[in-house]
């Protein structure tokens, strides 16, 4: 499998991202989300101030979920590692 180029819009600004084989991208509440296969489940948030927040498991906590659904603009991107159960 080959990497795929994903194009999405953040307001009027178009952005592009290379998706690795075995991954997929979509947007949720205006935030790009990348799902990818990994050895263990984890979530990484890239924030608009440049900070990164890493969480174990496959979900957002209440604070980050509320920020996402309220469209506060704090989260620039979400990367979700899904445990590969082969």
Secondary structure, DSSP 8 states (H G I E B T S, - for coil): ---EEEEEEETTEEEEEEE-TTEEEEEETTEEEEEEEESS-EEEEEETTS-EEEEESSS--HHHHHHHHTT-S-EEEEEEEEE---
